[in-house]
Amino acid sequence: MAAPPFPVHLELAGWDLYWARLTRQAGGEEGLADLRREVTARARSTRELENLAADPTVAAVRRLFKAAGCDPSRYRPSSEALLRRVLKGEELPAIHPLVDLNNCLSVNLAVPSCIMAEGTVVPPVVLRAGREGEDFASLRGPFNLTGKPLMADAQGPFGTPITDSQRVKVGEETRSAWLVAYLPQGVVDPATAERELAELIARAPVAVI
């Protein structure tokens, strides 16, 4: 597991963060397409849409949202939203090799996970609840952060386990990025996330850790 090159303070209890620095490698895209299909098939064979909220990991993440002051039924964890789409019959889309790896990890572990282009975060970093009136320009548009679990740096909030900011998004030119998985303590540990990511990369070598 690669530790981030900056301090990270956790103000919210019950969370662990798994960090991995990814460097994009040429090739492997064909394997990535196969991987997306395999991850989708695995999710459909092991989970049911009508019982998803009762899944131990999904339920643990939802409890952490509530503890921060966020209704997880109104603002779904990104992992739950992704799983719901997959279980309704949608496929995992091809977006960007590093994003696709991130999405596969999120679906397999049922935890929110995000990708941040290297150099876009200004330390120190803190995991905390959003304050009254805070917002940012998210990948979905303007996004109110009040009461939502989020990560912030010296420039303000840059990511949540719901959606991330435009400031840290990867682009076609991005060669290196930080993957961060939001883990419920005692349910999914960083070592498990590390093993799962390594297995995904072994099947689709589009990046190295």
N, C-alpha and C positions, 0 to 999 in steps of 0.2 A: 504494500500500500504506500503510495506516494503522499507524504504530508505536504500541505500547501506551504509555500515559502513566505507565509505571513501568519500572524497570530489570529486565531479564531476563538471568540468567546461565546459560550452558549448560555443565554439568559433563560431560555425555555427548558424546563425539566422534561425528561422522558425521551429526548431525541439523541441520536448519534448521527454524525456526518461521515460518510465515506468519500474520500477524495482520491481521484486518479488523474494524472496528467497524461493525455493522449496526444500522440504525434501521428498525423495522417501518413499512410504509406500508399504508394502506387499499387494498383491492382486490387484484387479481392472483391470487386463489386459484384461479380457473378455469385460468389459465395455469400455475399450480403443479401442478395435477393432470395437465395435459398433459405438463409437464416431467418429472414422476416417471415417466410411461409411456415417454417418449422415452429417458430415462436408462437405464431398465430394458432397453428394446429394444436400445440401443447396447451395453450390457454383454453381453447374450446373443449379439450378432452378432460381437463382437470377442474374447471370452474363452470358454474351456471349463473346466468345473469340474475335470475330471481333470488339467488342466495348469496350474491356477491358481497353485500354489506355485512354478512355474518362471517365471511372469511376472516380467520384470526388476524392476518396482517392488515387487511383492509380495515377491519374494525379498530385495530390499534392505532392506525394513522388517523382515522376519524375521531377517536377520543382525544388525540393530541391537538387536532384542529379545534375541537370544542374547548379544550383547556386554554387555548390561546385567545378564544373569543370569536371563533369563526364557525359558522354553520356549514358542515361538510356536505349537506344535501343541496345547499344553494351554491356554494363554491366548492366544487368537488376537487379532491386531490388529483393532480395530473395523472397519476397512475390509475386511479379508479376510473377517471373519464376515458383514458385510453383503453382500459380493459372493457369497459362498457361498449365502446364502439366495436372492438374486436368481437365481443360475444354477440353483438347484434348482426354480425356478418360482414363488417368492413375489414379491409386488409390494412396492414401496416404500410404506410406510404413510403416511397423513396424520397427523402428530403435532402440529406447530406450524409456522407458516410459516418461522421462522428455522431450526428443526431440520430441516425438509424441505430447505431450501436446502443446509444443511450435509451432509446425507446424499447429496444429488445430487452435490455436489463430491467427497465421499469416494469414491463409486462411480466417477465419471468419472476421477479421478486415481489411484485405488487406494491412497490414503494415509489414515491415521487423521485425523479432523477432529472438533473438538468445538465446542460453543456454551456460553458462560458468561454468565449474566446480568450486565449492567454493575453494578458496585458490590459484587460478591460476593467479589472478590479483594483481599487486603491486601498490598501490596508490602513488600519486594522479592520477585521470583519467580525460581525456579531450576528447571531441568530436570535431574534426577538419577535415580539408581537408588534404589529403595526400601530402607530399612534394616530390619534384623532386628526383627521385632515390630510394624512399622508397619501400620496398616490405616485404612480409612475407611468411612463409610456411602455405598456407591455406589448408582447407579441400579438395580443388581441385588440390593442387600442388602449385608451386611457383606463386605468385600473385603480380603484380605491383600495387602500391597504389597511384601513382601520380594523384592528382586531385580527388580522391575518398573520400567520407565521411567515416570517420573511428573513432574508439576509440583507444586511446593509454594510456599506463600507464608508470610507471617509467622504464620499460624494453623495451618500444616501442609499436608500433601498435599491437593490439591483436584481433580486430574484425572490420567488416564493415557490413552495411546493404545489402551486396552482398554475402559475405561468411565470415566465421570466421577462426581463426588460429588453427593450430594443438595444440598450447600451451594451449588453454583454453577448448578444447573439453572434453566432458564427456565420461566416459567409463562404462563398466558393474559394476565396483566397486564403481562408484560415488553415494553417498547417498544424498548430498546436492549440489545445484547449484543456480546460479542467472539467472533468465530470464530477458532479457532486450528487450523491444519493442521500435522501433524507430517511433515516432508519429509526423505527420505533424500538427503543431499548428493550432488551429481553425477548424480542420477537425475531428480528433480523439483525445480525451483528456485522461489523465491517469485514471480518474474515470471510463470511459467506458471500457478501457482495463482491469482494476481491476475487474469490474463486469463480463466481458466476461470470464476471466480466472477462476473466482470463479464458474461460471456456468459449464464450461468444467470440472473442478475438481469434482463438484457435480455429474456429469454424469459418470465420470471415476476416482474414488478416488485412483489414483496411487501416489498422492503426497499431502502434506499439505503446505499451505503458512505460 
